[in-house]
Amino acid sequence: MALIQAAGRLRPSFTAEDAAGHVLPPVKMAGGDGTRATLVCLPAITATAGPIQYGMMAQMFEGRRDVLSLVNPGYLEGELVAGSFDALIELHLHQLRAAIGTERYVLVGHSMGGLLAYALAERAERAGLPPGAVVLLDTFEAAHQFSEKTHIALNEGLDSREQLLGDFALTGAKLSASGRYNALLMEECVLRPVESPTFFLSAAEPMPHQDEGFEGDAWRASWPFPHTAKATPGDHFTIMEHHLPRTTEAIEDWLAERGL
Protein backbone atom coordinates (compact mmCIF):
# COMPACT_ATOMS: atom_id res chain seq x y z
CA MET A 1 0.00 0.00 0.00
CA ALA A 2 2.86 2.39 0.80
CA LEU A 3 4.34 1.74 -2.65
CA ILE A 4 1.14 2.26 -4.61
CA GLN A 5 0.31 5.38 -2.57
CA ALA A 6 3.75 6.75 -3.43
CA ALA A 7 3.17 5.91 -7.11
CA GLY A 8 -0.22 7.61 -6.96
CA ARG A 9 1.32 10.84 -5.70
CA LEU A 10 3.49 10.94 -8.82
CA ARG A 11 0.49 10.80 -11.18
CA PRO A 12 -0.52 13.99 -13.05
CA SER A 13 -3.70 15.32 -11.42
CA PHE A 14 -6.49 17.86 -11.82
CA THR A 15 -7.97 20.33 -9.32
CA ALA A 16 -11.58 20.93 -8.29
CA GLU A 17 -11.60 23.99 -10.54
CA ASP A 18 -10.56 21.82 -13.52
CA ALA A 19 -12.87 18.88 -12.71
CA ALA A 20 -15.44 19.68 -15.42
CA GLY A 21 -12.81 19.06 -18.07
CA HIS A 22 -12.15 15.51 -16.88
CA VAL A 23 -15.68 14.13 -16.63
CA LEU A 24 -16.07 10.55 -17.80
CA PRO A 25 -19.45 9.32 -19.11
CA PRO A 26 -21.43 7.15 -16.70
CA VAL A 27 -22.11 3.52 -17.56
CA LYS A 28 -25.74 2.46 -17.91
CA MET A 29 -26.05 -0.91 -16.20
CA ALA A 30 -29.81 -1.61 -16.37
CA GLY A 31 -33.04 -0.17 -17.76
CA GLY A 32 -36.20 0.33 -15.73
CA ASP A 33 -39.90 0.91 -16.33
CA GLY A 34 -39.71 4.67 -15.76
CA THR A 35 -41.79 4.66 -12.56
CA ARG A 36 -39.02 4.39 -9.99
CA ALA A 37 -35.99 6.45 -9.04
CA THR A 38 -32.72 5.76 -10.86
CA LEU A 39 -29.95 4.10 -8.87
CA VAL A 40 -26.66 5.95 -9.32
CA CYS A 41 -23.75 3.83 -8.07
CA LEU A 42 -20.32 4.98 -6.92
CA PRO A 43 -17.52 2.42 -7.41
CA ALA A 44 -14.99 1.75 -4.70
CA ILE A 45 -11.39 2.90 -5.20
CA THR A 46 -9.58 -0.45 -5.29
CA ALA A 47 -7.59 -1.38 -8.39
CA THR A 48 -10.17 -4.02 -9.32
CA ALA A 49 -13.19 -1.78 -8.72
CA GLY A 50 -15.25 0.07 -11.31
CA PRO A 51 -18.76 -0.13 -12.76
CA ILE A 52 -18.33 -3.93 -12.96
CA GLN A 53 -18.63 -3.91 -9.17
CA TYR A 54 -22.38 -3.35 -9.64
CA GLY A 55 -22.89 -5.56 -12.68
CA MET A 56 -24.69 -8.42 -10.93
CA MET A 57 -26.74 -6.05 -8.79
CA ALA A 58 -27.87 -4.14 -11.87
CA GLN A 59 -29.16 -7.37 -13.41
CA MET A 60 -31.42 -7.82 -10.39
CA PHE A 61 -33.02 -4.42 -11.10
CA GLU A 62 -33.34 -4.90 -14.88
CA GLY A 63 -36.87 -4.00 -15.98
CA ARG A 64 -37.61 -2.26 -12.66
CA ARG A 65 -35.09 0.58 -12.35
CA ASP A 66 -32.50 2.41 -14.39
CA VAL A 67 -29.10 1.72 -12.87
CA LEU A 68 -26.10 3.91 -13.69
CA SER A 69 -22.54 3.79 -12.43
CA LEU A 70 -20.36 6.85 -12.25
CA VAL A 71 -16.68 6.35 -13.08
CA ASN A 72 -13.63 7.24 -11.00
CA PRO A 73 -10.95 8.92 -13.15
CA GLY A 74 -7.37 7.74 -13.53
CA TYR A 75 -7.79 3.98 -13.92
CA LEU A 76 -6.97 3.97 -17.64
CA GLU A 77 -3.72 5.03 -19.28
CA GLY A 78 -3.72 8.72 -20.15
CA GLU A 79 -6.35 9.72 -17.58
CA LEU A 80 -5.49 12.15 -14.79
CA VAL A 81 -6.30 11.38 -11.17
CA ALA A 82 -8.04 13.81 -8.86
CA GLY A 83 -5.53 15.93 -6.97
CA SER A 84 -7.71 16.12 -3.86
CA PHE A 85 -10.77 14.51 -2.35
CA ASP A 86 -12.64 17.74 -3.10
CA ALA A 87 -11.66 17.47 -6.77
CA LEU A 88 -12.92 13.88 -6.96
CA ILE A 89 -16.33 14.76 -5.49
CA GLU A 90 -16.60 17.86 -7.69
CA LEU A 91 -15.99 15.69 -10.76
CA HIS A 92 -18.71 13.27 -9.63
CA LEU A 93 -21.11 16.19 -9.19
CA HIS A 94 -20.52 17.16 -12.84
CA GLN A 95 -21.05 13.53 -13.88
CA LEU A 96 -24.24 13.34 -11.84
CA ARG A 97 -25.73 16.56 -13.18
CA ALA A 98 -25.08 15.50 -16.78
CA ALA A 99 -26.50 12.00 -16.25
CA ILE A 100 -29.58 12.78 -14.15
CA GLY A 101 -30.85 16.21 -15.12
CA THR A 102 -34.12 16.61 -13.21
CA GLU A 103 -34.89 12.89 -12.73
CA ARG A 104 -35.38 11.32 -9.30
CA TYR A 105 -32.34 9.37 -8.20
CA VAL A 106 -30.79 7.44 -5.32
CA LEU A 107 -27.07 7.29 -4.61
CA VAL A 108 -25.67 3.82 -3.88
CA GLY A 109 -22.22 2.85 -2.64
CA HIS A 110 -20.71 -0.49 -1.63
CA SER A 111 -17.59 -0.59 0.54
CA MET A 112 -15.53 2.60 0.11
CA GLY A 113 -17.86 3.55 -2.73
CA GLY A 114 -20.27 4.39 0.08
CA LEU A 115 -17.93 7.12 1.33
CA LEU A 116 -17.98 8.68 -2.13
CA ALA A 117 -21.77 8.33 -2.37
CA TYR A 118 -22.32 10.03 0.99
CA ALA A 119 -19.87 12.85 0.23
CA LEU A 120 -21.51 13.35 -3.17
CA ALA A 121 -24.96 13.46 -1.53
CA GLU A 122 -23.84 16.35 0.67
CA ARG A 123 -22.29 18.19 -2.28
CA ALA A 124 -25.38 17.57 -4.45
CA GLU A 125 -27.68 18.88 -1.72
CA ARG A 126 -25.70 22.13 -1.56
CA ALA A 127 -25.82 22.37 -5.36
CA GLY A 128 -29.63 22.08 -5.44
CA LEU A 129 -29.61 18.51 -6.82
CA PRO A 130 -30.50 16.43 -3.74
CA PRO A 131 -30.88 12.65 -4.00
CA GLY A 132 -34.11 11.02 -2.92
CA ALA A 133 -32.05 8.77 -0.65
CA VAL A 134 -28.60 7.31 -0.03
CA VAL A 135 -27.96 3.56 0.23
CA LEU A 136 -24.71 2.43 1.87
CA LEU A 137 -23.70 -1.22 1.57
CA ASP A 138 -21.28 -2.36 4.28
CA THR A 139 -19.31 0.88 4.18
CA PHE A 140 -16.50 1.47 6.67
CA GLU A 141 -15.55 4.98 7.68
CA ALA A 142 -12.23 6.15 6.25
CA ALA A 143 -9.42 6.06 8.82
CA HIS A 144 -11.79 4.42 11.33
CA GLN A 145 -13.09 0.91 11.98
CA PHE A 146 -10.06 -0.61 10.26
CA SER A 147 -8.05 -3.08 12.27
CA GLU A 148 -5.05 -4.92 10.86
CA LYS A 149 -7.24 -8.02 10.59
CA THR A 150 -9.88 -6.08 8.64
CA HIS A 151 -7.25 -4.98 6.12
CA ILE A 152 -6.05 -8.58 5.78
CA ALA A 153 -9.61 -9.82 5.26
CA LEU A 154 -10.34 -7.20 2.60
CA ASN A 155 -7.08 -7.83 0.74
CA GLU A 156 -7.60 -11.59 0.76
CA GLY A 157 -11.13 -11.13 -0.56
CA LEU A 158 -9.95 -8.85 -3.35
CA ASP A 159 -7.05 -11.12 -4.28
CA SER A 160 -9.30 -14.16 -4.53
CA ARG A 161 -11.57 -12.31 -7.00
CA GLU A 162 -8.85 -10.79 -9.16
CA GLN A 163 -8.79 -13.85 -11.47
CA LEU A 164 -12.46 -13.29 -12.32
CA LEU A 165 -11.60 -10.00 -14.03
CA GLY A 166 -9.14 -11.33 -16.60
CA ASP A 167 -5.47 -10.87 -17.41
CA PHE A 168 -5.54 -7.09 -17.22
CA ALA A 169 -7.34 -6.74 -13.90
CA LEU A 170 -4.29 -5.06 -12.41
CA THR A 171 -2.26 -2.49 -14.35
CA GLY A 172 0.09 0.25 -13.28
CA ALA A 173 -2.60 2.85 -13.92
CA LYS A 174 -5.18 1.00 -11.84
CA LEU A 175 -2.82 0.31 -8.96
CA SER A 176 -1.46 3.86 -8.77
CA ALA A 177 -4.96 5.38 -9.04
CA SER A 178 -6.07 3.12 -6.22
CA GLY A 179 -3.09 4.21 -4.14
CA ARG A 180 -3.84 7.88 -4.79
CA TYR A 181 -7.48 7.60 -3.77
CA ASN A 182 -6.74 5.40 -0.77
CA ALA A 183 -4.47 8.16 0.54
CA LEU A 184 -7.05 10.87 -0.20
CA LEU A 185 -9.80 8.96 1.61
CA MET A 186 -7.64 8.36 4.65
CA GLU A 187 -6.20 11.88 4.79
CA GLU A 188 -8.89 14.21 3.43
CA CYS A 189 -12.30 12.53 3.63
CA VAL A 190 -14.34 14.53 6.15
CA LEU A 191 -18.02 13.62 5.96
CA ARG A 192 -20.92 15.78 7.10
CA PRO A 193 -24.49 14.63 7.79
CA VAL A 194 -26.90 14.83 4.88
CA GLU A 195 -30.62 15.61 4.85
CA SER A 196 -31.42 12.76 2.48
CA PRO A 197 -32.75 9.60 4.18
CA THR A 198 -29.96 7.05 4.45
CA PHE A 199 -30.19 3.24 4.47
CA PHE A 200 -27.19 1.48 5.98
CA LEU A 201 -27.17 -2.20 5.04
CA SER A 202 -24.41 -4.09 6.83
CA ALA A 203 -23.10 -7.62 6.34
CA ALA A 204 -24.36 -10.02 9.01
CA GLU A 205 -21.30 -12.27 8.74
CA PRO A 206 -17.58 -11.44 9.04
CA MET A 207 -15.03 -12.14 6.37
CA PRO A 208 -12.32 -14.64 7.38
CA HIS A 209 -10.20 -12.98 10.12
CA GLN A 210 -12.43 -9.88 10.25
CA ASP A 211 -13.86 -10.59 13.70
CA GLU A 212 -10.56 -11.53 15.31
CA GLY A 213 -9.69 -9.23 18.21
CA PHE A 214 -13.20 -7.80 18.52
CA GLU A 215 -15.80 -8.43 21.20
CA GLY A 216 -19.28 -9.45 20.11
CA ASP A 217 -20.30 -7.81 16.84
CA ALA A 218 -17.93 -4.84 17.20
CA TRP A 219 -16.30 -6.00 13.94
CA ARG A 220 -19.35 -4.87 11.99
CA ALA A 221 -19.36 -1.74 9.87
CA SER A 222 -21.37 1.07 11.46
CA TRP A 223 -22.40 4.57 10.45
CA PRO A 224 -22.14 7.72 12.63
CA PHE A 225 -24.88 9.83 10.99
CA PRO A 226 -28.69 9.46 11.04
CA HIS A 227 -29.79 6.37 9.11
CA THR A 228 -32.00 3.30 9.00
CA ALA A 229 -29.88 0.23 9.77
CA LYS A 230 -30.37 -3.37 8.75
CA ALA A 231 -28.12 -6.44 8.57
CA THR A 232 -28.32 -8.75 5.57
CA PRO A 233 -26.98 -12.31 5.06
CA GLY A 234 -23.42 -12.65 3.81
CA ASP A 235 -20.07 -10.99 4.39
CA HIS A 236 -18.60 -7.81 2.90
CA PHE A 237 -18.18 -9.42 -0.52
CA THR A 238 -20.90 -12.06 -0.68
CA ILE A 239 -23.71 -9.57 -0.01
CA MET A 240 -22.93 -8.48 -3.59
CA GLU A 241 -22.58 -12.06 -4.89
CA HIS A 242 -24.55 -15.18 -3.93
CA HIS A 243 -26.50 -13.31 -1.22
CA LEU A 244 -27.35 -10.54 -3.67
CA PRO A 245 -31.07 -11.42 -4.00
CA ARG A 246 -31.53 -10.65 -0.28
CA THR A 247 -29.48 -7.47 -0.61
CA THR A 248 -31.49 -6.11 -3.53
CA GLU A 249 -34.78 -7.15 -1.87
CA ALA A 250 -33.85 -5.11 1.21
CA ILE A 251 -32.93 -2.10 -0.93
CA GLU A 252 -36.10 -2.31 -3.01
CA ASP A 253 -38.37 -2.71 0.02
CA TRP A 254 -36.83 0.28 1.81
CA LEU A 255 -37.04 2.51 -1.29
CA ALA A 256 -40.63 1.44 -1.98
CA GLU A 257 -41.64 2.44 1.54
CA ARG A 258 -40.46 5.96 0.67
CA GLY A 259 -42.18 6.13 -2.68
CA LEU A 260 -38.90 5.93 -4.59
Secondary structure, DSSP 8 states (H G I E B T S, - for coil): -HHHHHHHHTS-EE-TTTGGGG----EEEE---SSS-EEEEE--SSTT-SGGGGHHHHHHHTTT--EEE---TTSSTT--EESSHHHHHHHHHHHHHHHHTTS-EEEEEETTHHHHHHHHHHHHHHTT---SEEEEES---TTSS--HHHHHHHHHHHHHHHGGG-TTSS-HHHHHHHHHHHHHHHHH------SS-EEEEEESS--TTTTTT--TTTTS---SSS-EEEEESS-TTGGGTTTHHHHHHHHHHHHHHTT-
